[in-house]
Amino acid sequence: MRGFMKAGLVRNALVVLDKMREEGLVPSLSAMGILFRMLLAVGDFSTVWRLFRDMVVKGPRISNNEFNVLLNGFSGKGCVQVVASLFSLMSKYGCEPDVFTYNIVIKTYCIDGRSSEALLWVREMIEKGCGPNLVTFNTIIDSFCKEGNMVEARRLFDQIQEGDISPNTVMYNTLINGYVKAGEIRLANLLYQDMKEKGIPTDGVTINTMIYGHCKFGREEDGERLLRNVSVSGLIPSTDISVAGLCWAGQLDDALGLLQDMLEKGMPPSVVAFNSIIAGYSKVGREDKAFKVYRLMLEFDLTPTSSTCSSLLLGLSNRGMLQEAAELFDKMVAKGFPINRVAFTILLDGYFNNGDLMRAHRLWDEMKSRRICPDVVAFSAFINGLSKAGLMQEAYGAFEDMLSRGIIPNNFTYNSLIGGFCNCGKLDYAFKLEKEMRQKGLIPDIFTTNMIINGFCKQGSMKSAHDAFMDMNRFGLTPDIVTYNTLIDGYSKASDMVSAEDFLAKMWDSGWQPDIITYNSWIHAYLSNHKIVQAVRLLDELIASGFIPNTVTYNTMVNGVCFDMLERARILTAKLLKMAFVPNVVTVNILLSHFRRHGLPQMALMWGHKLYLVSFPFDQVTYTILQRAKWDSLHNAEIVKESPGEPIVIDFLMHVTFDYIVKDLSYRDTDQRYLSEICDHNLVALGK
């Protein structure tokens, strides 16, 4: 029987076991433990329970070890209720749970996102005279950190030091990583200093986490200083430090060259060095180079880590190559590479950014089916995506689910909901959430206030927007350029140019200079009031100040051309042709709607058909305009009296727009094919 088990032939081993039972022979406990592990690994639960019943009736007498094997196996499959039931059976068969047993149960609850319940198991084990160990507390602290509950994680960390257990490197790393992910670099740094003062050794994980935290949330020079200090200390292999240092400095090609030199000289390759370069290339959108390093990694028989997988997925997702990212994800899962909640969150965020709500929902459900419990980052990404899509009921439902699991929302979570409610005009819900933030010890930040001001401006409640602005000083917040731009735009749309100019002056006085958004708001205001000369003068000032007109500028000008009389429109048309031409679906919608407005639905339909033939991506607004144009055409509807010159200008602009779109789509198609070929090549290599 052992021979079959060593060869992985579990079915043959079961046949031998059945024959032994027929002969009245009793298998050894160790053999049964091995069989349980093999069956649990393949998910054959029915056979596991049959063997368990045979042991109870026919022997051998089940021991703690076999119970622990069963508990660990079901824990790995996410069967929380089964684990709890098995635990309760132990005393019935004369077995006393030990620290390993409790640790398995605690881990099960933590993986399921139920850290608070896991803490109750710790209390029970202490009451039963079974002392928790470092693994016990590391598991729970790690779970609290992943949930974003840093207050509870730190409380437990401080509490255990009052007893006989001293935190080790792993525990410090867990807490430091939690603080960094929460953006609390100051607290992470204090903990790092505490490690050094107590003589607790730091490792590569500690240093990488701290450098990342300094560069993202603190000051890059602090991260570089730490990297230099570590290099002198010899804590991390010098080659890893050199590669990481070049990556932090943005010298990715030099880092790759150094890695290749190392490999040619026969120096042992390091996963850390490979991951640093892959992450660097992925972040700057050079997927071809990232995959080249990834292939090199596989050639040297190094197993990709969760960081490798996440970096590659992030690069593809940022380029909008969600199909390729999903295929890579599936291949990695099939190969048994470590896919964690970070990888799921990257894909989830990518789907939402791409407007693919169906796939985002499907991925969220898949995450649950794989028993990968969302943490505060995953929940926040899901809530943010739903909020931006205007699905506020579902977003708030996810928020309540998050709270019911004991996961503590952070500022980003609340801001996502507040922004969503402000955008759909439900400011009362936004204020309720802002109040809730303060009650839970979170301080609304500049993003929170800007969204509330924007909500008031959208409703035209400029007095309330002004009051919210005045309250910023009381709460210790300093207005930024977004604050000023929001108010300037709000007053401009309310035709209160005096107040808009007042806030422009306040912006200058506060040290902020107008940006492209400021200029776009003013241009829109002038064009709305048919002040073509002022709009053109402002456009000239914008370009003279070194700003490049963007798509919003262009669309605003196009709309102004279409609304104005031919004589003055010619001035703007001349300006438009000199601008960097960046039309998008909004441009198309503006022009199509103006064809309808001028009683030319057939022109709108004709251009709609031409755009459809070149696979231009319409949005819902485009389809609505074309449907209404079709209705107008069938019913001979006349929207406005046609002016002989205006449709000519609109048609001319549509010709120019169409020409640009055809060229842009051709370029994108070539670029997409190139990246797809790179990705396909790597997927084939991965499948081998």
C-alpha positions in Angstrom: 0.0 0.0 0.0 2.8 2.4 0.9 4.4 1.7 -2.5 1.3 2.8 -4.3 1.0 5.9 -2.2 4.7 6.9 -2.8 3.9 6.5 -6.6 0.9 8.7 -6.2 -1.5 5.9 -7.1 -4.1 6.6 -4.5 -6.8 4.4 -6.2 -4.5 1.4 -6.1 -3.7 2.1 -2.5 -7.4 2.1 -1.7 -7.9 -1.3 -3.3 -5.1 -2.7 -1.2 -6.7 -1.1 1.9 -10.1 -2.7 1.2 -8.4 -6.2 0.8 -6.7 -5.6 4.2 -10.0 -4.8 5.8 -11.5 -8.0 4.3 -8.7 -10.0 5.8 -9.3 -8.4 9.2 -6.0 -6.5 9.1 -5.6 -3.0 10.6 -3.6 -0.4 8.7 -1.2 1.8 10.5 -2.1 5.4 11.7 0.7 6.9 9.6 -0.6 5.1 6.4 -4.1 6.5 7.1 -2.7 10.0 7.6 -1.0 9.8 4.2 -4.1 8.5 2.5 -6.2 11.4 4.1 -3.7 14.0 2.7 -3.8 12.5 -0.8 -7.6 12.3 -0.9 -8.1 15.8 0.5 -5.7 17.2 -2.0 -7.9 15.9 -4.9 -11.1 16.8 -3.1 -12.4 13.3 -2.7 -14.3 14.1 0.5 -16.7 11.1 0.3 -13.9 8.6 0.4 -12.3 10.6 3.3 -15.5 10.3 5.3 -15.8 6.5 4.5 -12.2 5.9 5.7 -12.9 8.0 8.8 -16.0 5.9 9.6 -14.0 2.7 9.1 -11.4 3.9 11.5 -14.0 4.6 14.2 -15.5 1.1 13.8 -12.6 -1.1 12.8 -9.5 0.8 13.9 -6.9 2.0 14.2 -7.9 4.4 17.0 -7.8 7.9 15.5 -5.3 10.2 17.2 -4.6 14.0 17.3 -2.3 13.7 14.3 -5.1 12.3 12.0 -7.5 14.9 13.3 -5.0 17.6 12.5 -4.5 16.2 9.0 -8.2 16.2 8.4 -8.6 19.7 9.8 -5.8 21.1 7.7 -7.1 19.5 4.5 -10.6 20.8 4.9 -9.2 24.2 6.0 -7.3 24.4 2.7 -10.6 23.8 0.9 -12.3 26.7 2.8 -14.7 24.4 4.6 -15.1 26.4 7.8 -18.2 24.6 9.1 -16.6 21.2 8.6 -13.5 22.3 10.4 -15.6 23.5 13.4 -17.6 20.2 13.4 -14.5 18.0 13.3 -12.9 20.0 16.1 -16.0 19.4 18.3 -15.7 15.6 17.6 -12.2 15.4 19.0 -13.1 15.0 22.6 -15.7 12.4 21.8 -12.9 10.1 20.5 -10.5 10.9 23.4 -8.4 13.5 21.6 -7.3 16.8 23.2 -6.7 19.7 20.8 -3.1 20.9 20.9 -1.6 24.2 19.7 -1.3 22.8 16.1 -5.0 22.0 16.1 -6.1 25.4 17.4 -3.7 27.1 14.9 -5.4 25.3 12.0 -8.9 26.3 13.2 -7.7 29.9 13.7 -6.1 30.0 10.3 -9.4 28.7 8.8 -11.4 31.5 10.3 -8.8 34.1 9.3 -8.7 33.0 5.7 -12.5 33.3 5.6 -12.2 36.9 6.7 -13.5 36.3 10.3 -10.6 37.5 12.3 -12.7 38.6 15.3 -14.1 35.0 15.6 -10.5 33.7 15.3 -9.6 35.8 18.3 -12.4 34.1 20.3 -10.7 30.7 19.6 -7.5 32.1 21.1 -9.4 32.9 24.3 -10.8 29.4 24.3 -7.4 27.7 23.9 -6.0 29.8 26.8 -9.0 28.8 29.0 -8.4 25.2 28.1 -4.8 25.4 29.2 -3.3 25.4 25.7 -0.9 28.2 25.3 -0.9 30.1 21.9 2.5 30.4 20.1 4.0 32.9 17.7 2.2 31.2 14.8 -1.1 31.8 16.5 -0.6 35.5 16.8 1.2 35.9 13.5 -1.9 34.4 11.8 -4.4 36.7 13.4 -2.3 39.9 13.1 -1.7 39.1 9.4 -5.5 38.7 9.0 -6.3 42.0 10.8 -3.7 43.8 8.6 -5.2 42.3 5.4 -8.6 43.5 6.5 -7.2 47.0 7.0 -7.9 46.8 10.8 -4.6 48.2 11.9 -5.9 49.4 15.3 -6.8 45.8 16.3 -3.6 44.4 14.8 -1.5 46.8 16.8 -3.5 46.2 20.0 -2.9 42.5 19.7 0.8 43.1 18.9 1.3 45.3 22.0 -0.8 42.9 24.2 1.3 39.8 23.5 4.5 41.6 24.5 3.1 41.8 28.0 3.3 38.0 28.2 6.0 35.5 27.5 5.9 35.8 23.7 8.3 38.1 21.9 7.5 39.2 18.3 9.8 37.9 15.6 10.8 39.2 12.2 7.8 37.8 10.5 5.4 39.5 12.9 7.1 42.9 12.5 7.1 42.5 8.7 3.4 41.8 8.8 2.6 44.9 10.8 5.0 47.1 8.8 3.4 45.9 5.6 0.0 46.6 7.0 0.9 50.2 7.9 2.5 50.8 4.5 -0.6 49.6 2.7 -2.7 51.9 4.9 -0.4 54.8 3.9 0.8 55.2 7.5 4.6 55.4 6.6 5.3 57.2 9.9 4.0 54.3 12.0 5.8 51.8 9.8 9.1 53.7 10.2 8.6 53.8 14.0 8.1 50.0 14.0 11.2 49.5 11.9 13.2 51.6 14.3 11.8 49.5 17.2 13.0 46.4 15.4 16.6 47.7 15.2 16.6 48.9 18.8 15.4 45.5 20.1 18.0 43.7 18.0 15.3 41.8 15.9 16.9 41.0 12.6 15.5 42.7 9.5 15.4 40.8 6.2 14.8 41.5 2.5 11.0 41.6 3.1 11.4 44.3 5.7 13.7 46.4 3.6 11.6 46.1 0.4 8.4 47.0 2.2 10.0 50.1 3.8 11.6 51.3 0.6 8.3 50.9 -1.2 6.5 52.8 1.6 9.0 55.7 1.5 8.8 56.0 -2.2 5.0 55.9 -2.5 3.8 57.6 0.7 6.9 59.4 2.1 9.9 60.8 0.5 11.9 59.0 -2.2 15.2 60.3 -0.7 14.4 58.4 2.5 13.9 55.2 0.5 17.2 55.7 -1.4 19.0 56.4 1.9 17.6 53.2 3.4 18.8 51.3 0.3 22.3 52.7 0.6 22.5 51.8 4.3 21.3 48.3 3.6 23.9 47.9 0.8 26.7 48.9 3.3 25.4 46.5 5.9 25.4 43.5 3.6 22.0 42.4 4.8 20.7 41.6 1.3 22.9 40.2 -1.6 24.7 43.2 -3.2 23.5 42.1 -6.7 19.9 42.3 -5.5 20.5 45.7 -4.0 22.2 46.9 -7.2 19.3 45.7 -9.4 16.7 47.1 -7.0 18.5 50.4 -6.8 18.7 50.8 -10.6 15.0 50.0 -10.8 14.1 52.6 -8.2 16.1 55.1 -10.2 14.2 54.2 -13.3 17.3 52.7 -15.0 15.5 49.5 -16.0 17.6 48.7 -19.1 20.8 49.0 -16.9 19.2 46.7 -14.3 18.4 44.1 -16.9 21.9 44.4 -18.3 23.3 43.8 -14.8 21.1 40.8 -14.3 22.2 39.2 -17.6 25.8 39.8 -16.7 25.2 38.0 -13.4 23.7 35.0 -15.1 26.5 34.9 -17.7 29.1 34.8 -14.9 27.3 31.9 -13.3 26.1 33.8 -10.3 23.0 32.2 -8.7 19.9 34.1 -9.9 17.5 35.6 -7.4 13.7 35.9 -7.6 14.0 39.3 -5.9 16.1 40.7 -8.7 13.8 39.3 -11.4 10.7 40.6 -9.6 12.2 44.1 -9.3 12.8 44.4 -13.0 9.5 42.8 -14.0 7.6 45.2 -11.7 9.6 48.2 -13.0 8.9 47.4 -16.7 5.2 46.6 -16.0 4.7 50.0 -14.3 6.1 52.0 -17.2 4.1 50.1 -19.8 6.9 48.1 -21.3 5.2 44.7 -21.3 7.5 43.3 -24.0 10.6 43.7 -21.7 8.6 42.5 -18.6 7.8 39.3 -20.4 11.3 38.9 -21.7 12.6 38.9 -18.1 9.7 36.6 -17.1 10.8 34.1 -19.8 14.4 34.4 -18.6 13.1 33.6 -15.1 11.4 30.4 -16.2 14.5 29.3 -18.2 16.5 29.4 -14.9 13.9 27.2 -13.2 12.8 29.9 -10.8 9.1 29.6 -9.7 7.2 32.9 -10.1 5.9 34.4 -6.9 2.7 36.1 -6.3 4.6 39.4 -6.8 5.7 38.2 -10.3 2.1 37.3 -11.3 0.7 40.6 -10.0 3.3 42.7 -11.8 2.6 41.1 -15.2 -1.1 41.4 -14.7 -0.8 45.0 -13.7 1.2 45.9 -16.8 -1.4 44.3 -19.2 -4.3 45.7 -17.2 -2.9 49.3 -17.4 -2.7 49.0 -21.1 -6.3 47.9 -21.3 -5.3 44.4 -22.5 -7.8 42.7 -20.2 -8.4 39.7 -22.5 -4.7 38.9 -22.5 -4.5 39.6 -18.7 -7.3 37.1 -18.1 -5.7 34.5 -20.3 -2.4 34.9 -18.4 -4.2 34.7 -15.1 -5.9 31.4 -16.1 -2.6 29.9 -17.3 -0.9 30.8 -14.1 -3.7 29.3 -12.1 -3.5 26.1 -14.2 0.3 25.9 -13.6 -0.2 26.2 -9.8 1.5 29.6 -9.6 0.6 31.6 -6.5 -2.3 33.8 -7.4 -3.5 35.8 -4.4 -6.1 38.5 -3.8 -3.7 41.2 -5.2 -3.9 39.6 -8.6 -7.7 39.4 -8.4 -7.9 43.0 -7.3 -5.7 44.2 -10.2 -7.9 42.4 -12.8 -11.1 43.7 -11.0 -9.9 47.3 -11.1 -8.9 46.8 -14.8 -12.4 45.5 -15.7 -14.1 48.5 -14.0 -11.7 51.0 -15.6 -12.5 49.4 -19.0 -16.3 49.7 -18.3 -16.7 45.9 -18.3 -19.1 45.5 -15.4 -20.1 42.0 -16.3 -16.6 40.6 -16.1 -15.9 42.5 -12.9 -18.9 40.9 -11.3 -17.9 37.5 -12.6 -14.4 37.9 -11.2 -15.7 39.0 -7.8 -17.9 35.8 -7.7 -14.9 33.7 -8.8 -12.8 35.2 -6.0 -15.4 34.0 -3.5 -15.8 30.6 -5.1 -12.0 30.1 -4.8 -12.3 30.9 -1.1 -10.0 34.0 -1.5 -11.5 36.4 0.9 -11.5 40.1 -0.2 -9.4 42.4 2.0 -9.9 46.1 2.5 -8.1 46.8 -0.8 -10.2 44.4 -2.9 -13.5 45.6 -1.3 -12.5 49.2 -1.9 -11.7 48.5 -5.5 -15.1 46.8 -5.9 -17.0 49.6 -4.2 -15.1 52.3 -6.2 -15.8 50.6 -9.5 -19.5 50.3 -8.7 -19.7 53.9 -7.4 -18.1 55.2 -10.6 -20.6 53.2 -12.6 -23.4 54.9 -10.7 -24.5 51.5 -9.1 -24.8 53.1 -5.7 -27.3 50.6 -4.2 -25.0 47.7 -5.0 -21.9 49.7 -3.9 -23.5 50.4 -0.5 -24.5 46.7 -0.2 -20.9 45.7 -0.7 -19.9 48.2 1.9 -22.3 46.7 4.4 -21.0 43.2 3.5 -17.5 44.5 4.2 -18.6 45.8 7.6 -20.4 42.6 8.5 -17.1 40.7 8.0 -15.3 43.0 10.4 -13.2 44.6 7.7 -12.5 48.3 8.5 -13.1 50.7 5.6 -10.5 53.3 5.0 -10.6 56.9 3.6 -10.5 55.5 0.0 -13.6 53.3 0.7 -15.6 56.2 2.2 -14.5 58.6 -0.5 -15.6 56.2 -3.3 -19.1 56.1 -1.8 -19.2 59.8 -1.0 -18.1 60.6 -4.6 -20.7 58.2 -6.0 -23.6 59.6 -4.0 -22.5 63.2 -4.9 -22.4 62.4 -8.6 -26.0 61.0 -8.5 -27.2 64.0 -6.5 -27.8 62.1 -3.2 -25.9 64.6 -1.0 -27.8 63.5 2.1 -26.2 60.1 1.9 -22.8 61.6 1.3 -23.1 63.8 4.4 -24.2 60.8 6.4 -21.1 58.9 5.4 -18.8 61.9 6.1 -20.3 62.0 9.6 -19.8 58.3 10.0 -16.1 58.7 9.0 -15.5 61.1 11.8 -17.3 58.9 14.3 -15.0 56.0 13.4 -11.9 58.0 13.9 -11.2 58.7 10.2 -10.6 62.3 9.2 -12.2 63.4 5.9 -9.4 64.6 3.6 -9.2 67.0 0.8 -10.6 64.4 -1.6 -13.7 64.1 0.5 -14.3 67.8 0.7 -13.7 68.3 -3.0 -16.3 65.7 -3.9 -18.9 67.3 -1.7 -18.1 70.7 -3.2 -18.5 69.2 -6.6 -21.8 67.7 -5.6 -23.1 71.1 -4.6 -21.8 72.7 -7.8 -23.5 70.0 -9.9 -26.8 70.8 -8.2 -26.2 74.6 -8.7 -26.2 75.1 -4.9 -23.3 77.5 -5.0 -23.9 79.0 -1.5 -23.6 75.5 0.0 -20.5 74.9 -2.1 -19.0 78.2 -0.8 -19.9 77.3 2.8 -18.1 73.9 2.4 -15.1 75.8 1.1 -15.1 78.1 4.1 -15.4 75.1 6.5 -12.1 73.6 5.1 -10.0 76.0 7.2 -11.9 74.9 10.4 -11.1 71.3 9.7 -7.4 72.0 9.0 -7.7 71.4 5.2 -6.0 73.5 2.6 -7.8 74.0 -0.7 -5.9 72.6 -3.7 -6.2 73.3 -7.4 -9.1 70.8 -7.7 -11.0 72.8 -5.1 -10.5 76.1 -7.0 -11.2 74.5 -10.4 -14.4 72.9 -9.1 -15.7 76.2 -7.8 -14.6 78.2 -10.8 -16.4 75.8 -13.1 -19.5 75.8 -10.8 -19.8 79.6 -10.8 -19.1 79.7 -14.6 -21.9 77.3 -15.3 -24.2 79.3 -13.0 -23.3 82.4 -15.1 -21.8 84.1 -12.0 -18.6 85.3 -13.6 -17.9 87.8 -10.8 -17.6 85.0 -8.3 -15.7 82.8 -10.7 -13.1 85.6 -11.2 -13.0 86.0 -7.4 -12.0 82.4 -7.0 -9.5 82.6 -9.8 -7.9 85.5 -7.8 -7.9 83.4 -4.7 -6.2 80.6 -6.6 -3.4 82.9 -7.6 -3.1 84.3 -4.1 -2.8 80.7 -2.6 0.1 80.0 -4.9 -1.8 77.8 -7.4 -1.5 78.6 -11.1 -4.3 77.8 -13.6 -4.0 74.5 -15.3 -5.6 73.1 -18.4 -8.8 72.4 -16.4 -9.0 76.0 -15.3 -8.6 77.2 -18.9 -11.2 74.7 -20.2 -13.8 76.0 -17.7 -13.2 79.6 -18.7 -13.3 78.8 -22.4 -16.6 76.9 -21.9 -18.0 79.9 -20.0 -17.1 82.4 -22.7 -18.5 80.1 -25.5 -21.7 79.6 -23.6 -22.2 83.3 -23.5 -21.2 83.7 -27.2 -18.0 85.6 -26.3 -16.0 84.1 -29.2 -13.3 86.8 -29.1 -12.6 86.3 -25.4 -12.5 82.5 -25.9 -10.0 82.7 -28.7 -7.9 85.2 -26.7 -7.9 82.7 -23.8 -7.0 79.9 -26.1 -4.0 81.9 -27.3 -3.0 82.6 -23.7 -3.3 78.9 -22.8 -0.9 77.9 -25.6 1.5 80.8 -24.8 1.6 79.5 -21.2 3.0 76.2 -22.4 -0.2 74.2 -22.0 -1.2 71.7 -24.7 -5.0 71.8 -25.5 -6.6 68.4 -24.6 -9.7 66.5 -25.7 -11.9 68.6 -23.4 -10.6 71.8 -24.9 -11.2 70.5 -28.4 -14.7 69.3 -27.7 -15.6 72.6 -26.0 -14.4 74.5 -29.1 -16.2 72.1 -31.5 -19.4 72.7 -29.5 -18.9 76.4 -29.7 -18.4 76.3 -33.4 -21.5 74.3 -33.9 -23.6 76.6 -31.8 -22.4 79.9 -33.2 -23.1 81.8 -36.4 -20.9 81.0 -39.4 -19.0 84.3 -39.5 -17.6 84.0 -35.9 -17.4 80.2 -36.1 -14.7 80.5 -38.8 -12.4 82.1 -36.3 -12.7 79.1 -34.0 -12.5 76.6 -36.9 -9.1 78.1 -37.9 -7.9 77.7 -34.3 -9.2 74.1 -34.1 -7.1 73.1 -37.1 -4.0 74.4 -35.5 -4.6 72.5 -32.3 -3.3 69.0 -31.4 -6.3 67.1 -32.9 -7.6 64.5 -30.3 -11.2 63.8 -31.0 -13.0 61.0 -29.1 -16.5 59.6 -28.7 -17.6 62.8 -27.0 -16.5 64.8 -30.1 -18.5 62.4 -32.3 -21.5 62.8 -30.1 -21.3 66.6 -30.2 -21.2 66.6 -34.0 -23.9 64.0 -34.5 -26.3 65.8 -32.1 -25.7 69.1 -33.9 -26.7 67.4 -37.2 -30.0 66.6 -35.5 -30.3 70.0 -34.1 -30.0 71.6 -37.5 -32.7 69.3 -39.0 -30.2 66.9 -40.7 -30.9 63.5 -39.2 -29.9 61.8 -42.4 -26.4 63.3 -42.1 -26.2 62.0 -38.6 -27.2 58.5 -39.7 -24.8 58.6 -42.7 -21.8 59.5 -40.5 -22.9 57.0 -37.8 -22.9 54.3 -40.5 -19.4 55.3 -41.7 -18.1 55.3 -38.1 -19.7 51.9 -37.5 -17.9 50.4 -40.6 -14.5 51.4 -39.2 -15.4 49.8 -35.8 -15.4 53.1 -33.9 -16.5 52.3 -30.3 -19.8 54.0 -29.7 -21.1 54.6 -26.2 -24.7 54.7 -25.0 -25.0 58.4 -25.8 -24.1 57.7 -29.4 -26.7 55.0 -29.8 -29.3 57.3 -28.2 -28.5 60.2 -30.7 -28.6 57.8 -33.6 -31.9 56.3 -32.5 -33.5 59.7 -32.2 -32.0 60.7 -35.6 -33.7 57.6 -37.0 -37.0 58.7 -35.5 -36.6 62.2 -36.8 -35.9 60.8 -40.3 -38.9 58.6 -40.3 -41.2 61.4 -39.0 -39.6 64.3 -40.9 -39.0 66.1 -37.7 -37.5 69.6 -37.8 -35.5 70.5 -34.7 -34.4 74.1 -35.7 -34.5 76.1 -38.8 -31.4 75.3 -40.8 -28.9 78.1 -41.4 -27.1 77.5 -44.8 -23.6 77.9 -43.5 -23.6 76.1 -40.2 -24.2 72.5 -41.5 -21.2 73.0 -43.8 -19.0 73.8 -40.9 -20.3 70.8 -38.9 -19.8 68.5 -41.9 -16.3 69.8 -42.4 -15.4 69.2 -38.8 -16.9 65.7 -39.0 -14.7 65.0 -42.1 -11.6 66.1 -40.1 -12.7 64.0 -37.1 -13.4 60.9 -39.2 -10.0 61.2 -40.9 -8.2 61.3 -37.5 -10.2 58.4 -36.1 -9.4 56.1 -39.0 -5.7 56.8 -38.7 -5.8 56.4 -34.9 -7.7 53.1 -35.0 -5.2 51.8 -37.5 -2.3 52.7 -35.2 -4.0 51.2 -32.2 -4.8 48.0 -34.1 -1.2 47.6 -35.1 0.0 48.4 -31.5 -2.6 45.9 -30.0 -1.6 43.2 -32.5 2.1 43.7 -31.5 1.3 43.4 -27.8 -1.0 40.5 -28.3 1.7 38.6 -30.2 4.1 39.2 -27.3 1.5 38.0 -24.8 0.5 35.0 -27.0 4.2 34.0 -27.3 4.5 34.0 -23.5 1.2 32.1 -23.0 2.5 29.4 -25.3 5.8 29.3 -23.4 3.9 29.1 -20.1 1.8 26.2 -21.3 4.8 24.0 -22.1 
